[in-house]
Amino acid sequence: MTNQARKFSFWLGLLLLLSGSMFQACLKSKEPGIPLDVVEVIQNTGFNRVELTKTIARYFESDDSLKLKAVYFLIRNIGRQYSVEYELVDSVENIFEINPLSFSTEENFLNFWDSLETNTAGLSYRAKKYMLDRDTITSELLISTIENSFEARKFSWAKNYDFCSFLAYTLPYRIGNEHLEDWRSFLMHEFSWIEDSVSAEVTADEVAQIVNKHINNLFRFDLRYLKNPQEQKMEDFFGSKKGNHRDISYLKAKTLRSLGIPATVDYVPYLADTSHSFYFAVYLSPDGKFKPLPGNERDLLSKSAVIPKVYRRIYFEIDSSLFALKDLTKTTPPFLGHYHYLDVTADYLPVQTLVYNGFCPDTFIYISVFNDKKWRAVDWAICKNNSATFKNISKNINYKFSFLDDETSSNQIILKTEDPFR
């Protein structure tokens, strides 16, 4: 097939996609064209399919094969990516609007929150609105992401990373379920001083440490943000310079991505026998290993007695995550069924296998730790023949097996616990 014929075939297929149909013969063709899994995502998109196809068309016309592969990677994995808005409600649907910074001190806020929880039945955050990326993302954001990502590959410290690492951990435009924004352009500007302040021989490890030290010095962990379910937008965060572990670790990972260094966030869903979760940024060192970028509370990673599981947030789809296996309409505990992740507990801690034997009222069973006055799920397994196996579980922690309560309301997760050593 000539180049002219190939482009004609592409544009014909693109027009058919936009009209909501595609000839089966075209889909089965072995000639170069839009991959079938990308076609499927676009066909499942409503009015926004024009934004996805516009992006593909731009790079197909440019004959830049790597950028076209980058577009396909983003779109084939975009189907379950989403942003979410939360609201604080009680058991009778009263809505509470609370601004953590309206309290003069961290202590005042925590005292207020403890009083609110004590005097309010069923207080919890629930999802107010979901926004699927495939239906909301713009071609401008996709194109900016691709152009800036490839521009960052030109930095001397970024040139030795392979293309697969680039796709998986540098290119993605999101870490978790934050609102979509062009943070890459913003951060490339904010950290443009790094290139001018280092030598031509600087390594990715050295740049990562420069970024980590700068952010640790400039941004402060603030207890008032511990109960804030929404990630701060980039400009707001640079204005306040205060946030929780999630805010700070997301910033570190996104900054490294904007500098061409593969990075993401590892997290502990819930700390055992204490409160809160914990996040920390990690980056891919040129030696092929992910390395953590600790904050000013760096010793927490060494406290294995409170860390039951460690997961790595990823953009690409993985069949072994609960998010991929479950029906999206099925309620599952926070952290476990909301996005794709890798289990990396064994990279940090000695691990064990625990087996549950007993009645299973549901397909999924969870293993939980006591956190902030409740038992909270940190891992899951499929229960078959009244038995389930949990692998890569941290040692020396008190666990209970849990099921979702059949009477769980729409705005909170309630777990029934069982003896873990029956």
N, C-alpha and C positions, 0 to 999 in steps of 0.2 A: 504494500500500500504506500502510495506517495505521501509526502508530507501534506500536500494540499487535500488529498482525499481523506487523510487521517483527521485533519482539522474539520472538514465538512462533516464527517461522521460524528465527531465530538459535538459540534454545534447542533446537529440534528438531535442527538441524544439529549443535549441540554434543554432544547426547546420542548422535547417530549416530557422531560422531568418537570419543567415549569408548568406544563399543561396538566400534570398529574398522572401521566401514563408513560409507559416505556415498552417498546416492542420486545417480546421475549427473545426473538432471534438476535436482537442487538445485545441483550443482556448475556446471552450465551456465547457471543462472539469472543474469539481468542485474540482479536486484534487489540492493540493498545487503546485504552479508554478509561472511563470512570470505573473504579473497582466496584464489584457488586455490593460489598458491605457499605460503601459510601453511598451508592445509589439507594440502598434500603433506608438509610438514615434520612436522606433528603425526601424520599417518598413519604416518610412518616411525619414530615414537618408540614405545617400549614402554610400560611401566607409568607412565613419567613424563609421559605425555600429559595426565594430570589436572592437573599443575602448570602446563602451558602453557595449557590451556583455562580453568582457574580465573583466570588472569591476564587473559585476553581477556574473560571474562565480567564481571570487575570493572569494566573500562573501557567495555564495551558498555552495561552497565546505567547507568553514570554519564552517558552521552550526551556525554562529553568527546571530541570528534572528534580533537583533536591527540594526546591521550594514547593513544587507540586506534590512531592511525597509528604512534605510537612503539612500541607493543606489536607491531604487525604487522612493523615494521622489524626489531626485535630477533629475532623468531621466524623470519622468512623468511631471515635470514642466519645462523641459529644452527646449521644442519645440519652444518657442518664445523668449528665452533669446538670446541676441546677443551683440557683440561689434560693434562699429562704428568709422570710421575715418572721420574727417571733413576737408574741405578746404575752404579758404576764397576767394570768387569770386565776380565780379561785374556783371552788367546786360549784358555785352557782353563777358562773360566767361573768362576775365582776372583773373589769379590766383595770389594771394598775399601770400607770405611766410614771416611771422613776428614772431620773437622771442622776447617775452616781456622783457627778461633779457638782451637783447642787448641795452636797454635804461638805462642810468645811474641812473635815478630817476623815481619814479612813476609819478610825474608831467610831465616829458618829454614824457613819453609814452602816457599819457592821452591827452596831447596837440597834439601829432602826430596822435592819433586815431581820435580826433575831426576834425582835418584837412583832414584826409583821408576820413571820412564820408561826409564832406562838399563837397569835390571835386571829389567824386567817385559815380557814379549813381548805385543804386541797390546793394550796398555792403552788403553781408550777408554770413554766414557760411552755407554750404550745405553738406549733407552726401556724402562722396566720395566713401565709401566702407562699406558694411554690412557683418558681419561674424557671422553666426548662431552658437551658442555653440554646438548644436547637430552635426554639421558638422565639427567642429574644435577642440573641447575639447579632451584631451588625457586621457587615463586610468590612467596615472601617476598622473595627477592633481586631478582626481576624487578620487583616492585611498589616495593620500596625504591629501586631504580635509577631508575624512572620518576618517582616522587614527588620524590626529591631532585634529579633533573635539572631538572624543571620548576620546582622551588623556586629553584634556582640561576639560572634565566633571569630572575628578578625583580631580581637585582643590577643596579644602574644601569649598570655597565660591560658587561653581557651583553645588554642589551635590543635592541641593533641587529643582532645576528646573525640571519641568515635561518634558517628551519626546516630546510632541507636541510643546512646546515652543522651545525646542532644534532644532527640525526640521525646524521650521518656521524662527527662528531668530538667531540661532548660526551656524547651518550647512552650509547655502548657501555660495557659493564661490564668489559671486558678490553682489554689492549694486545697481549700475546703469548699464550703457553701457560701462564701462571701459574695457580695454584690459585684457584678461585672464592672470593671473600670480599666482604663489604660494606664495601669500602674507602671508598666515597663518604661514608657516614655518619661514619666515623672521621675522614676528612680535613676534612669540613665543620666538625666540632667543633674539630679541631686548628688550623684556620686561620680560625676565626670572628673572631679579633682584627683581621683585615684590614679588614672593613667598618667597624669602629669607629675605625680609625686613618687613614682616607683621607677626602678631601672628596667631596661629591656629584658633582663634576665629573671625578673620576678616570676615566682611560681604561683600556681593556683592556690596552693596551701597558704602561701604568704598573703595573697589577696584576701582569702577567706578570713584569716586572722585579723587583718586590717579592718575589714567590714565588721567582724564580730566585736572588736574592741571599740570601734567608733559608735556602734549602736548601743552597746552596753553603757558607754559614757553619756550618750545623748538622751536615751530613753529610760524611763524609770518604771519598774513594776509598781502598780498601785492597787491595793486591796479593794478599792471602790469598784474596780472593773471585774472582780471575780464573778459577780452575778450578772454580768452583761453578756447575753447570748449572741450578740451580733458583733462580727468583726468590724473594727473601725475602718472607715475609708481612709485612703492614704493621706490626703491633704489634712483631714481632721486629726489624724494621728501625729503628723508632723507639727500640727498646731499645739496639741495638748502635751505631746512628748511623754504621755503616761498611758499605761495599758496593762493588760494581763499577760500571762505567759504565751497565750495563743497569738495575741497581737504582735508581740515582740518577735516570736519565732517565725511567724508568717512574713514579717518585714525582712528578717535576715535571709530567708529562703528566696524571697522575691528579688531582693537586692542582688544576691549572687546570680540568679537567673538573668537579671538585666545586665550582668557583667560577663555572661557566657559560661558560668560555672554551674554544672548540674546540681540542683539542690531541691530539698523538700522538707517536710516536717515529720518527725517521729513524735508519738504521743502516748501517754499512759491514760487510759479512759478514766479510771478512778484510782486514787491512792488508797491503800488499805488502812483501816483503823485510824483514819484522819479525815480530811475533807479535800474536795476539789480534784481536778484532773491536772495533768502536767504536759506541757509541750516543749519541744526544743528543736531547733533547726539542725539539719544535717546536710552535708555536701559530699559529692563524689570526688575523692582525692584522685590525682593522676595514677596512684598505685592501685586503683580499682576498688578501694574500700570506702564505705560511707563513714564520715567522721562527724561527731556532734560538735555543735558550737554552743558551749554552755553560757548561761547568763551569769549574773552576779551571785546567783544561788547555786553555783556549780556543784556543790557537794551533794545535791539531792539525787543525782544519778547513782551515787555510791550507796545510797540507802536502800538496799535490795529488800529490806523487811517491809517496805510499804509499796513496792512496785510489783503488781501481779502480772501485767502484760504490757508489751510495747508493740505498737503498730506503726507502720509507715504509710502516710497518705500518698496515693498515686493517682494519676489522671487516666492511665490506660486501663481497659477492662481486664479483669482477672476472674476466672471461673470459680476460684476457691473462696471468694469472699461472700459473706451473707447477702450483701447488696446485689450480687449477680444471681444468686440462687433463689431468693425470695420473690414472691409476688409484691410489686411495688405498693399495692393496697394493703398489704399485711403489716400490722403494727409490730415493730421490733424495738428493743431498747436503744437508747442513744449510743452513738459511736460505732455500733456493730452493724447496723443495716442502712446507713445513710450515704455511704460512698465506698469506692474501692480502696482496699488497703492490703498491705503485706504484713504478715506476722513476723516480727524481727526480735522477739523476746530473747531467743537463744543467742543473739549477737551481743546482748548486754548482761544476761543473768544465767546462773545455773537453773535448769528447767527439769520438770518431771511430767509424768503422765498420770492423770487421775481418771478413774472409771466410775460411772454412776450405774447402779443396778437397782431398779425399782420401777414403780408405775410411772408411765409417761402420759400425761393428759394432752400433750401437744407434740407436734413433729419436732419442734425445736426445744432444746433445753439449754439453760444458761448456767454459768458458774459466776458467783457474785462475791464481792467483798463489802465490808461494812464501811460506808463512807458518808459523812455528813448526816448522821442519824438514820440512814436507810441502807438496806442491802441493795447493791447496784451491780448490774451485769457487766463483766469484763471479757467474757468469751462465750462462745456458743458451740453447740454440736447437734447433730441429727440423732434423734433417739429411735432406735430400731430394736424390736423385741425386748422392750423395757431395759435397754442398755445404751449407754453413750460414753464415748471416750474423748477426753480433753487432752490435747498434746501441748507441749511447750508452755507449761504453767510454771510460774516462778515458785520456788520452794519457800518454806518457813513463813507462810501466810495462812490465816484462817479463812477458809472458803465455805460457802454453802451453795448447793445446787438450787436452781430457781426455775419457775415457770411463770409465764404471764398469767395474771389473774383473768379468769373468764369474764369477770364483770368490770374489767378495766374501762374507765371512762375515756372519752376522746381526747382529753387534755392532759392526761398523766399516765405514767407507766407504773403499774403495781406488780411487784414480784411476790410469789409465794415461795418460801424457801424450804428445803429439805436437808436432813442430816447428811453431810458429805461423806461420812465414813460408815454408812450402813452396809 
